Amino acid sequence: MKLKEILAGVSYEIINGSIEDDITNIHYDSRKIEKRGLFFCIEGYQSDGHNFIGKAVENGASAVICTKDLKDIPKCTVIKVKDGRKAMSILSANFYGNPTKKLKIIGITGTNGKTTSTYMMKSMLESAGYKVGLIGTIANYVGDRKIETHRTTPESTELQKLFSDMVAEGIEYCVMEVSSHSLYLNRVYGIEFNQGIFTNLTRDHLDFHKTFENYYKAKMILFENSKNSIINIDDEYGKRVFDDVKNSKITYGIEGNSNIRAQSIKMSSKGTEFELNYNGNTIKTFINIPGKYNVYNALGSAAACLAEGISIEKVKAGLEKLSAVPGRCEIVSKDYNIDFDIIVDYAHTPDGLKNILSTAREFTEGKLISVFGCGGDRDKTKRPIMGKIGSEMSDIAIITSDNPRSENPSDIIKDILNGINKDNYVIVENRMEAIKEALKMAKKNDVIVIAGKGHEDYQILKDKTIHFDEREIVGKLVKELF
């Protein structure tokens, strides 16, 4: 494709070379550039792409997109733009043939519930006969083909490539998690969403956004670019979103008045039964995932599909077909002959931990034992809050390490302990040993909640990343102990 075609829709200045160049690949990582490549100089928080222009040219870049004045002009085409990230989003879309124009995209944002909601929507849309793609935290899917992912919402170059692959496979709908980082950093810039869903807003990512107001404003970008907004009206911030959103909107909830709501809720360890009410139509349905918060996830997902014209019967079929979501209130003990339950959950925020523990409490006949920690190099303010929640909502709390990254695990644990006022906790720094301790403590009818990592199959330490799949670990320890 000609560079001038890729540049369509962007204001730019030609510093050197010709926009008649043929471009065969685009990247923001100089190591991935190949012959006749276009290199984006993105200013990151840890490195600046402008420092890697030489490497990109050496690897075959014939054109460079920059935002700074360059001291040394490389021997290739150099194009200067005002906003590198916005330009990268538009140019990536152009390069891949603007694939989002050929897809119906449903985006979901909020602190918790994004992953489960995307899986629910995928199941509903497939029950209605559509081919569906998914972009999210656990993995990306092009139909049934699973693709590994390293962040909730990919950078725009990878994102547009995924959309292009979906179009090539005949995908009609893409359901995707839209993180606050991706909204703030313009990874989804230029994308129009058919439906934008708001789940909730609680403390998270303040290491990045600095203030809660900044966090809120980042989330709101999704709704400024959605044809229709679907809002959890029971959430404190959902009410503000409703007032701030100017486009078409649908509300969902359990407590008050809403366009779509759940009633007659019956919960157990196997899942939740409820009546789904929409525009006067009521249908009894069941989700195979426990928890009131998962009823909210089901409602928001159902609202998006109903707004797309999916029948309430197909919505019910899709919800009931989904057996589980990896690492989301996943009961891993059902595969073993033991008389207590073990739940693995991704809960790594105060609200997430509160949700999973309150859910587990609903069906705990014995003691509730929690195993949790906090990630290193992340928002430190949530650590004592999670300590307080974990100790107060559990009969026994085992405080351990999570993904410590560059921090000392014992320092993270000290921060967690600052929020604990009870004496119902023990400290086991090694996470595998902490899980083992929980299993040794457990008696008949107890419930163990292992929170923080969920679907992750690794642990990030100071000097390395190791394989660490808690579902595998539970299986190994159960065989060893019982």
N, C-alpha and C positions, 0 to 999 in steps of 0.2 A: 504494500500500500504506500502511496506517495505521502511524504511527511505533511504536505499542505492539506491533504484530506484528513489526516489525523488531527491537525490543528484547528479544524472547523469548530467555530463557536467559542474560541478563546482569543483574547487580545494578547498580542505578543510582539516582540521586537527581535528582528534578525540581527544578531551580533556578528555572525560569521557563517559562511557557507550558503547552501541553497535548500529551499523547502521542496525542491523537486526530487530529493533523495528518496530512494526506495527503502522502506523499513520492513523488516521481517520479524522482529521480536522487540518487546518492551519490558523494561525492568527498572526497579529502584535499587536493586542489589547488584553492584558492579560485578560480583562473582558469577552472576547468571547471564550476563550479557554475551551475546554471540554476534557473529558477523552481520553487518547492516542493522545493528540494534539501536534502539532509542533508550537513553539513560536519563532517568529522573533524579535530579539532585534534591533529595528531600532532607530538610533540616529536622533531625530527630532530637530526642531528649538526651541521648547518650552519644550519638555520632551525627556528623553532618555529611550528607552525600556529596557536597561540593569538594570534600577532601579526597574523594575516590574517582574523580573524573579521569585522571591518568590511567587508573586501573581499568575503568570501563572502556576507554579508547583502545588500550592495549588488548582487551578481550574482543574488540570488534565493533564498538559503538561508532556509528557514523553520524549520530546526532545526540545532542545533550540539551535537556531542558533545565535551566537554572533560574534562580531568583536573586542572585548576588552579582555584583560586578566582579569579573574574574581578572586576576593579575596576569595570569598566563593563559592566553586563548589557545585551546587545543586545536589540533589539525583535523577538525571535523565541523559539522554544522552546529552552531550554538544559538539557541533560542532562549530569550529571557522573558519570563512571565511574572506577574505580580504575586500570585498565590500558587505556590507549587502543588499543594495538595488538591486544591480545587481543579487545577489544570490537569493533574494526573488522573483524577476521576473522569473528567470529560474526555480526555485523549484516550484513556483506556477503553471507554465505551465506544468511541469512534473506531478504534483499532479493531475491536471485536464485533463491529457491525451493529452497535446499539441494541444488544440482545434484550434489554429490559422492555423494549417496545413490543416484543413478541411474547412476553410473559406477564402473568398476573402475579404481582408480588404482595405478600402479606408480611408486614414487619411487626415484631413484638419487642417492647422495651419495658424496663422496670427493674427493680433490684432483684427480686426473686420470681420464679415461675416461668421464665422465658423458655428454658429447655423443654420442660414437661409440656408446655403449651404448643410448641412446634411439633412435637411428636403426636399430640392429640389431633392437631389440625391436619397433619399428613395422613393420619389414619382415617379421619372423616372424609377428606377430599378423595382419597383412594377408594373409600366405600361408595362414593358417588360416581366412580368410574374415571377419575382424572389421573393423569400421570403427574407425579409431584416430586419436586426437588426440595432439599432441606439444607439450610446453612446454620450452623450453631456450635455450641461449646463441645459437645461430645464428638461429633464427626459431621462431615458434609455428605450429602447423598444426592447423586444424580440418578433419580429413579431408585433402583435397588442397589446401585453401585456405591459402595462406601469409600470415602476419601478421608484420610487422616487430616486433622486440623490442629493448628497451634494457637489460635486465638478465636474468641467468640465470633467476631466479625472480621473477615480478612481485609487486607489492604485492597484498594480499589483495582489494582492491576489483576490480582488473583480473583477478586470478586467478579469482575467482568468476564474473566476467562471461565469461571464456573457458570455464569449465566449463559455464556456462549455454548458451553458443553451441554447445558440443559436444553437449549433451543435445538441443538443438533440431535438430541435424543428424543425430541418430540414432547418434552415436558411442557405442561400447560400452566401449572402453578408452582411458585417457589415460596415456601414459608421460611422465614429467617429471624434469628435473634439479632437485634440491633442494639449493640452495647453503647453506653454513654461515651466511651472512648471513640468509637467509630463515628458517632454523630459529631462530636467536638472536633475530631481530626479530619472530617470531610471524606471519610472512606465511602460513604453512601451518597455523597453530593451528586445531585442531578438525577437521582432515582425517584420516580413517582410511585408511591405505594397505593395499591387498591384499598387496603385496610391497614390502619396503624392501631396496635393494641397497647394499652397501658395497664400493667398488672398492679404495681404498688411502688412505693418509694420509701426506703429505710436506709439507715447508715451503711455506706460502703464507698469505696474508691475516693475517700477524702484525701488520700495521699496524692492523688492525681488532680482532682478538681479543687482542692483546698477548702472550699466552702460548700455547704449544702445547697445554697442558692445557685451556685455554678452547676452543681450536679443536676438540679431540677431543670435549669435552662438547657442543658445539653440534651436531656431526655425530650424536651418539648420540640426540638428540631424535627423529630420524626413526624409529629402531627402537623407541622407546617407544610410537610411534603406528602401528606396522605389525603386521598379523596374522601375517606370516611374514618372517623376516630371511634374506637371502642374503649370505653373507660370503666374501670372498677370504681363505682361511685361510693362503695363502702370504705375505700381507702381515704385517709385524711387528705393526701395530696391529690387523689382522684377528683375530689370536689374542686380543687383549684385548677386542675387540668381541664375539667368540664367548663369552668368559667373562662379559661384562657383560650380554648380551642374555638376557632371561628368557622370551621367547616362543618359538614354533616357529622353527626355523632350518635352513638348508641351507648346506653349505660347497661352495666350488669352488676349484680350483687345478690346478697342473701338477706341483709338486715332491713333495708328500707325499700323505697319505691325505685324500680329500675325497669328498663325495657325487657331485659331477660333476667330471670332469677331462678334460684333453686329453693325448693321447699320440701318439707317432710324428709329431712336428711337423717339417714341411719348409717352409722359408722361401725366398722369392725376391723380386725387386723387383716382381713382379706380384701377390703375395699370399701366403697361407699355407695349406697343406694340413695337416690333422690328424685324428685319430680322436677323436670325442666319445663319452665313456663315461659312462653314467648308469644306475644300478641294474642293472648287468650287461649293459645293451644298448649296443652299440658301432656307430657309424655314421661313415663317412669323409665329411668335409666340407671346404669350401674357403671362405676369406674373401678378398675382392678388395683387402684392405688389408694391407700388410706389417707385420711386427712381433710379437714375442712378447707385448708388452703388449696388443695387439689380440686375441690369443687369449684373454687374461684377460677382456677386454671381452665377447668372444663367449660365454665360459663363464658369466659373471654374467647376461648377457641371456638365454641359453638356459635357465639355471636358473629364472629368473622365469617364463618361458613354460611350461616343463615343469611347474612348480608350479601353473600355471593350467590344466593339463590339455591343453596343446597337444602333439601327437604329436612324437616325435623326428624324423620325416620332414618335418613342416612346419617344424620348427626349422631343419633342414638347408636346406630350400628357401628360407626367409627369409634365412638367412645368405648363401647363394650368389647370391641375387637382388640384394642390395645392392652396387652397383658402386663407390660411393665415398661419403665423408662430406666435405662442403666444408671445406677447410683442415685436415683431419686426415690427416697422412701422404699428402697429395694429390700425386701425381706429375703435374706440369703439363707436363713436357717431351714426353709421348707425342704431343702434337698438333703437334710441330715436327720438322723433319728435321735433328736434331742428334745427335751421337754421345756425349752425356753426359746424365745424369739431373738433373732439378731437382725438388726436393720442397718444397712449402709446408706448414708445420705451425704450429699454434697454441701450441706449447710455449713457456710463459712462466714456468715454475717450474724449479728445479734438476732435479727428478725427470723432468719432462716433456722437458727438453733432453737429459738422459741417455738417456731412452728412445728418442727419435727418432734421436739420433746412433748409438746402439748398433744400432738397426734398420738404418739406412743402411749402417753398417760391414759388416753381414752380406753385402750384395750389391755393395759397392764394390770394383771391380777396380783402379781407379786411385787418385786422391787424393780424400779427403773434405774438402770446403770448406764451412764453416758461416758463416752471416750471422745475427747476433743482437745484441740489446741488452736493456735492461730498462725497464719503464715508470716514469714519474715519479709522484711523490705516492703511492707504494706501498711495500711492505716493502723497506727498504734492505738488510736483512741478507742477502738472497738474491743480491745483485749480485756480490760477490766469489766466491760459491759457483758461480754460473753462469759467471763468467769462467774459473774453474779447470776446470770440466767442459768448456766449449766448447773451450778451448785444448788440453786433454789428450786429448780424444776426436777432435779434427779434425787433419788434416794442416795445414790453413791455417784460421785463424779471422779473420773480418772483423767487428770490433766497431763497432756503429753505433747509431743512435738507434731508439727504439721509439715509444711514445706518451709524449713527455716531459712533457706537461701543463704545470704551472706551473714545473717545474724546468728548469735550464739543461742541455741534452743533454751538454755536455762534462763537467759535474759527475757525471752519471750514469755516463758512460764511465770516469771516474777511479775510481769505486767498483768497477766491473767489473774494471778493471786491477789492483786491489789483490789479486785472487785468482789472477792469472796469473804463473807462474814460468818460462814458456817464451818463446821469441822467434819463435814461428810465427804471429804475429798482425799485422794491420795495422788502423789506425783510419780509417774513412771515416764521418764523422758524418752526412752526408746519406744517408738510407736508400736512395733510388733510385740514387744513385751507388755505394753499397756493393753493391747487387745487380748493377749494371753491371760493377763491378770483379770480382765473382765470375765472371760470365759470360766476361769477357775472360781470366781465369786458367784457366778450365776446358779440359781436354784430353780426348781420347777415353777413355771408360770412367770418367771422374771422376763424382762425385755432389756436387751442391750442395744443402745444406739451408738454407732460409730460414725461420728460426724466430721465433715471437713473436706474429705477427698472424693467421696462418691465414685464416679466413673473413672477417675484418674488411675493409671497403672504405673505411676512413677512417684518418686519423692525427690524433691530438689534440695540437696545439701549444699554446704558451703563450697566444696571443691568438685562435686560431681552430681549427676542425676542417676538414681538407682531404680531398678524395676521394683514396683511396690503396688500390687493389686490386692486390695483388701478382701475381695471376694475369694481370691486364691488363698490368701493368708488364713482367712476364717476356715476354709476347707481343710487346710493342712493342720491347723491347730485343733480343730474338732476331732480329726482322726487320731492326733497325738494324745489328746486328753481324755477322750471318751471311747 
